[in-house]
Amino acid sequence: MNNRIKTLQKRLGEWEIDSLLIENPIDLLYLTGLLLSKGRLLVRPDQAELCVDGRYFGVATLKAPCTVSLWIKGKESEQKGRVGIDSLWTTIANFEGLKKESPDALWVPINGPLTEQRRIKEPEEIASLREAAKITWAGIQHIRSLFREGVSEQELAFEFEFFVRKSGASRLAFETIVAFGENSAYPHHQPSSARLQKNQIILIDAGAVFDHYCADVTRVFFFGQIDPRLEQMVQFVRKAYNAALQQIHIGAMIQTVDRAARELLAEAGVESLFTHSLGHGLGLEAHESPLIRWNGDDREMALRSQMVIAIEPGLYQTGLGGVRYENSGIVTKNGFESFYPEN
C-alpha cells in the first residue's frame, strides 16, 4: 500500500470506525492513482481492497497499490461493523443500496474524509501543479498574440485549449473564460460569438491540467484605450490582492486573509462590487478546500505549509465590465509563493 492509504488508515480510529468506504472518483484517483468512473475502495486498519468492474479490472490489477477484486452486480461483498461513508458524496439512493447489501453494518457519515489530507500537497503534487501553471501561462501568452479586432471570444478560448493540449495538458481544468467588454462583468461568463472591438477590456480566466493537477489564473488586458473607470478598478483589485498577500503565512486565519482584501475595497467604496470568495484551494480539482472567505466554513482554519491556494479578488459592474486578478501558489514560511509572474 502507498503512504496515502496508510495515512488514511491511521485516521480510522479518530472516527471510531472499523472501515471506510471511498467511492468519490477524485478520492479514488488520489489514493490509487487510477482514474475510475466507478469503483469502491474499502479501507480497513490493516488492509485496503479496491473493487472495480470489468472495464478497469485489468489495469487495476497491474497498477493499484492494494488488493483488487471484481465487482459483479448482485454479488457485492457484505460489510460489517461501523463503516464510514462520505456524506458529501453518497446519495440517498446509493445509501439505500448499501443498507440492502450490508444490513448488519452501521453506516457512519463523515463529511469529506479525504478533505484534510488532500489540503497539504506532497512534493510530486506541487511539481505537477507547477507544470500545469507553466503550460497555462504559455497558453495565455499565445492567445494574447492573437488579439485583433473581430476575433471572437469562442475563437480565443478554442486557441487556448488547442495550444495547451499540444503543450502537454491532458484537458482543461474548467471551461476557459474569455470575456470582452461588458461581458467581463459576469464572473463565470461563457465564451460567446461576441467579437473584439477597439477600446475593450479582455478578461481571461484559464487553467490546464497536467498529470491530473489543475491550474487556475486570471488576467485582464486592454485592447486600445483604457476606460478610466476600469483602470481605477484594476488599481483597487491589485491593492486588494496585495493586502491579502501580506496576511498570508503559516498559521494565518483564513478569515483574516479575506477580510484584509475586503476592508481595502470597503475603504474605496467598492466592496459591493466584489461578489465572490477571495480564493480557494487547488489540486486534483480546480476548486477544493480550503474556501478562502471571511464567513465560509473554513474561516477559522489556519493556513499550513504546502497548502496550494488561489487568490482572486475582483470587481464587477454591470454595463461597464469587470476586473479580476488571480494567482495560485504555495503557502510557505515566507508567505505566498506564486506560480505566476506578478504582472
PEZIJO-V638229 format. One record per backbone hydrogen bond with DSSP energy under -0.5 kcal/mol. CO is the residue of the C=O (numbers start at 0). NH is the residue of the N-H. If there is no record, write none. Layout:
# PEZIJO-V638229
CO:NH ; CO:NH
This chain:
# PEZIJO-V638229
1:5 ; 2:6 ; 3:7 ; 4:8 ; 5:9 ; 6:10 ; 7:10 ; 7:11 ; 8:11 ; 10:13 ; 10:14 ; 11:15 ; 11:16 ; 12:15 ; 17:44 ; 18:83 ; 19:21 ; 19:42 ; 20:85 ; 21:40 ; 23:27 ; 24:28 ; 25:29 ; 26:30 ; 27:31 ; 27:33 ; 28:32 ; 33:35 ; 39:41 ; 39:50 ; 40:21 ; 40:42 ; 41:43 ; 41:48 ; 42:19 ; 46:43 ; 47:66 ; 48:41 ; 48:50 ; 49:51 ; 49:68 ; 50:39 ; 51:70 ; 52:55 ; 52:56 ; 55:59 ; 56:60 ; 57:61 ; 58:62 ; 59:63 ; 66:49 ; 68:51 ; 69:71 ; 70:72 ; 71:74 ; 80:82 ; 80:105 ; 81:17 ; 81:18 ; 81:83 ; 82:107 ; 83:20 ; 84:86 ; 84:109 ; 85:88 ; 85:89 ; 90:94 ; 91:95 ; 92:96 ; 93:97 ; 94:98 ; 95:99 ; 96:100 ; 97:101 ; 99:102 ; 101:104 ; 104:106 ; 105:82 ; 106:108 ; 107:84 ; 109:86 ; 109:87 ; 109:111 ; 111:114 ; 111:115 ; 113:117 ; 114:118 ; 115:118 ; 115:119 ; 116:119 ; 118:120 ; 118:307 ; 121:124 ; 121:125 ; 122:126 ; 123:127 ; 124:128 ; 125:129 ; 126:130 ; 127:131 ; 128:132 ; 129:133 ; 130:134 ; 131:135 ; 132:136 ; 133:137 ; 134:138 ; 135:139 ; 136:140 ; 137:141 ; 138:142 ; 139:143 ; 140:144 ; 141:144 ; 142:145 ; 143:146 ; 147:150 ; 150:195 ; 151:155 ; 152:156 ; 153:157 ; 154:158 ; 155:159 ; 156:160 ; 157:161 ; 158:162 ; 159:163 ; 160:164 ; 161:165 ; 162:166 ; 163:168 ; 164:167 ; 170:208 ; 175:177 ; 175:190 ; 176:204 ; 178:202 ; 179:182 ; 180:183 ; 181:184 ; 182:185 ; 184:186 ; 185:188 ; 191:153 ; 193:152 ; 195:149 ; 196:199 ; 199:222 ; 200:180 ; 201:220 ; 202:178 ; 203:218 ; 204:176 ; 205:216 ; 206:172 ; 206:173 ; 207:214 ; 208:169 ; 208:170 ; 209:212 ; 212:209 ; 216:205 ; 217:325 ; 218:203 ; 220:201 ; 221:223 ; 222:198 ; 222:199 ; 226:229 ; 226:230 ; 227:231 ; 228:232 ; 229:233 ; 230:234 ; 231:235 ; 232:236 ; 233:237 ; 234:238 ; 235:239 ; 236:240 ; 237:241 ; 238:242 ; 239:243 ; 240:244 ; 241:245 ; 242:246 ; 243:246 ; 243:247 ; 244:247 ; 246:248 ; 248:251 ; 251:302 ; 252:255 ; 252:256 ; 253:257 ; 254:258 ; 255:259 ; 256:260 ; 257:261 ; 258:262 ; 259:263 ; 260:264 ; 261:265 ; 262:266 ; 263:267 ; 264:269 ; 264:270 ; 265:268 ; 269:272 ; 270:273 ; 272:274 ; 272:315 ; 277:311 ; 278:291 ; 279:309 ; 280:287 ; 282:213 ; 284:282 ; 287:280 ; 289:280 ; 289:291 ; 290:292 ; 291:277 ; 291:278 ; 292:295 ; 295:298 ; 297:300 ; 298:254 ; 300:253 ; 302:250 ; 303:306 ; 305:120 ; 306:308 ; 306:330 ; 307:281 ; 308:328 ; 309:279 ; 310:326 ; 312:324 ; 314:322 ; 315:317 ; 316:319 ; 316:320 ; 320:316 ; 322:314 ; 325:217 ; 326:310 ; 327:338 ; 328:308 ; 329:331 ; 329:336 ; 330:305 ; 331:249 ; 331:334 ; 334:331 ; 335:337 ; 336:329 ; 340:342
